[in-house]
Amino acid sequence: GFPDAAYQRAGAVIMKTAKEVFARARLIVKVKELQPEELAYVTPHHVVFTFNHFEDWLRSDFLKLLRRKATLISYEKVVAAGRTVLLDPMSRIAGMLAAVWAAFFLKHPLATTIPQELHDRLNVATGSPAIPVSLSHSLIGKQVVVLGGGTAGGQAALWAARMGATVVISELPERHADVRSKLHEFANRITVTYLEGQALVEELKEADVVIGAVYNRGKAPRLVKGPMLERVAAYRKAAGKGGILVIDVSVDQGGNVDFVPSGTKPSRRTTTLADPIRSDRFNNRFIRIPHIPSAVPRVASRWLSAALFPYVLSLARDGLVNATQDDPGLLRAVAVVGNRVVDPNVAKTHRLRALSEQEVPAALIRRAATPRSGGTTRLLAIR
């Protein structure tokens, strides 16, 4: 990350603990969702603006949050010109890294860690990875299946093709032309189609890598389930093939590919940068690292900050009510107001009633009248 002095030169006040930050500020700007230990610091006068991914929260934790009666706005739901503008820069990074990780782990099947060198090569200015010579052609002859042709999936496909892979992207038919237009440079290596049922099974039978990158502004759809993996594993075993390397970029929202633990002991379903690989019951290797862009914090910080700044400025300068009235794309990202759920996808996930569109403006106005307990709108860096 960046040194404290850089933030101080920009006018920030550095606090020693998150508790102090929540006590001083009304607008809390984060990257990662609220952590369990932070819930106690949240009060009704707070507006928390971050990646929330509430669809993947435990219901019990979400109900605890509602009792804090704060206002929560989700980065991943902010839309402008039809794009999830705060999610897109992170998705680009995640897609690029997924392809580079695929090349590395196929070349080094016994590796259990990701070399820092792969992350250090991500160019800060352009975000383009300088692929090490040792990996530059390492996907030649490999089959890569990418679930989803959006920002993350498109970048994963692009970089896999640059390293020599034959790529199949599964995307909805109505989006085929748009996806192809963005990947025309490698049209001879990238096929865009729609896979489900037996067609998906046939691709998985031959795949070396599967990258899950489907996100529908809610919980990620589970496109490859346990019974399908079992069928594919039986075929591959009979054919003398090993397991598939699965990199599930969408794990923040639950993931596109089922992870079926081997044995009877419980297994952690997500992995980490320090311990990235898990094997499932069918001999597939899974990388299920949440918040993939954290592998390159400086690049991620700069890209996200550039996209985020206009929204933070609007909220701090104009207040919640005016900022959301002026920007429908920001309004639709409001997930919780007080102890009421606004986002219908979140409400459905947790079996709660969502406020109607007609009820939301009044709820925001009532929230704006909440006593502020002497807080300040000055932005504070959380350590």
Secondary structure as the mmCIF struct_conf table of DSSP 4:
data_model
#
loop_
_struct_conf.conf_type_id
_struct_conf.id
_struct_conf.beg_label_comp_id
_struct_conf.beg_label_asym_id
_struct_conf.beg_label_seq_id
_struct_conf.end_label_comp_id
_struct_conf.end_label_asym_id
_struct_conf.end_label_seq_id
HELX_RH_AL_P HELX_RH_AL_P1 ASP A 4 ARG A 9
TURN_TY1_P TURN_TY1_P1 ALA A 10 GLY A 11
STRN STRN1 VAL A 13 ILE A 14
BEND BEND1 LYS A 16 THR A 17
HELX_RH_AL_P HELX_RH_AL_P2 ALA A 18 ARG A 24
STRN STRN2 ALA A 25 ALA A 25
BEND BEND2 ARG A 26 ARG A 26
STRN STRN3 LEU A 27 VAL A 29
BEND BEND3 VAL A 31 LYS A 32
HELX_LH_PP_P HELX_LH_PP_P1 GLU A 33 GLN A 35
HELX_RH_3T_P HELX_RH_3T_P1 PRO A 36 TYR A 41
TURN_TY1_P TURN_TY1_P2 PRO A 44 HIS A 45
STRN STRN4 VAL A 47 THR A 50
HELX_RH_3T_P HELX_RH_3T_P2 PHE A 54 ASP A 56
BEND BEND4 TRP A 57 TRP A 57
HELX_RH_AL_P HELX_RH_AL_P3 ARG A 59 LEU A 66
TURN_TY1_P TURN_TY1_P3 ARG A 67 ARG A 68
STRN STRN5 THR A 71 SER A 74
HELX_RH_3T_P HELX_RH_3T_P3 TYR A 75 LYS A 77
STRN STRN6 ALA A 80 ALA A 80
TURN_TY1_P TURN_TY1_P4 ALA A 81 GLY A 82
STRN STRN7 ARG A 83 ARG A 83
TURN_TY1_P TURN_TY1_P5 VAL A 85 LEU A 87
HELX_RH_AL_P HELX_RH_AL_P4 ASP A 88 LYS A 107
BEND BEND5 HIS A 108 HIS A 108
TURN_TY1_P TURN_TY1_P6 PRO A 109 LEU A 110
BEND BEND6 THR A 113 THR A 113
HELX_RH_AL_P HELX_RH_AL_P5 GLN A 116 ASP A 120
TURN_TY1_P TURN_TY1_P7 ARG A 121 ARG A 121
STRN STRN8 LEU A 122 LEU A 122
TURN_TY1_P TURN_TY1_P8 VAL A 124 THR A 126
STRN STRN9 PRO A 129 PRO A 129
HELX_RH_3T_P HELX_RH_3T_P4 VAL A 133 LEU A 135
TURN_TY1_P TURN_TY1_P9 SER A 136 GLY A 141
STRN STRN10 GLN A 143 LEU A 147
BEND BEND7 GLY A 150 GLY A 150
HELX_RH_AL_P HELX_RH_AL_P6 THR A 151 ARG A 162
TURN_TY1_P TURN_TY1_P10 MET A 163 GLY A 164
STRN STRN11 THR A 166 SER A 170
HELX_RH_3T_P HELX_RH_3T_P5 PRO A 173 ARG A 175
HELX_RH_AL_P HELX_RH_AL_P7 HIS A 176 LYS A 182
TURN_TY1_P TURN_TY1_P11 LEU A 183 LEU A 183
HELX_RH_3T_P HELX_RH_3T_P6 HIS A 184 PHE A 186
TURN_TY1_P TURN_TY1_P12 ALA A 187 ARG A 189
STRN STRN12 ILE A 190 THR A 193
HELX_RH_AL_P HELX_RH_AL_P8 GLY A 197 GLU A 206
BEND BEND8 ASP A 208 ASP A 208
STRN STRN13 VAL A 209 GLY A 212
BEND BEND9 ARG A 217 LYS A 219
HELX_LH_PP_P HELX_LH_PP_P2 ALA A 220 PRO A 221
STRN STRN14 VAL A 224 VAL A 224
HELX_RH_AL_P HELX_RH_AL_P9 GLY A 226 ALA A 238
TURN_TY1_P TURN_TY1_P13 ALA A 239 GLY A 240
STRN STRN15 LEU A 245 ASP A 248
HELX_RH_3T_P HELX_RH_3T_P7 VAL A 249 GLN A 253
TURN_TY1_P TURN_TY1_P14 GLY A 254 GLY A 254
BEND BEND10 ASN A 256 ASN A 256
STRN STRN16 VAL A 257 VAL A 257
STRN STRN17 PRO A 261 PRO A 261
BEND BEND11 SER A 262 LYS A 265
BEND BEND12 ARG A 269 THR A 270
BEND BEND13 LEU A 273 ASP A 275
STRN STRN18 ILE A 277 SER A 279
STRN STRN19 ASP A 280 ASP A 280
TURN_TY1_P TURN_TY1_P15 ARG A 281 PHE A 282
BEND BEND14 ASN A 283 ASN A 283
STRN STRN20 ARG A 285 ILE A 287
BEND BEND15 PRO A 290 HIS A 291
HELX_RH_3T_P HELX_RH_3T_P8 ILE A 292 ALA A 295
BEND BEND16 VAL A 296 VAL A 296
HELX_RH_AL_P HELX_RH_AL_P10 PRO A 297 ASP A 326
HELX_RH_AL_P HELX_RH_AL_P11 PRO A 328 LEU A 331
TURN_TY1_P TURN_TY1_P16 ARG A 332 ALA A 333
STRN STRN21 VAL A 334 VAL A 337
TURN_TY1_P TURN_TY1_P17 GLY A 338 ASN A 339
STRN STRN22 ARG A 340 VAL A 341
HELX_RH_AL_P HELX_RH_AL_P12 PRO A 344 THR A 349
TURN_TY1_P TURN_TY1_P18 HIS A 350 ARG A 351
HELX_LH_PP_P HELX_LH_PP_P3 ARG A 353 ARG A 353
STRN STRN23 ALA A 354 ALA A 354
HELX_LH_PP_P HELX_LH_PP_P4 LEU A 355 SER A 356
TURN_TY1_P TURN_TY1_P19 GLU A 357 GLU A 359
HELX_RH_AL_P HELX_RH_AL_P13 VAL A 360 ALA A 368
TURN_TY1_P TURN_TY1_P20 ALA A 369 ALA A 369
BEND BEND17 THR A 370 THR A 370
TURN_TY1_P TURN_TY1_P21 SER A 373 GLY A 374
STRN STRN24 THR A 376 THR A 376
BEND BEND18 ARG A 378 ARG A 378
STRN STRN25 LEU A 380 ALA A 381
#
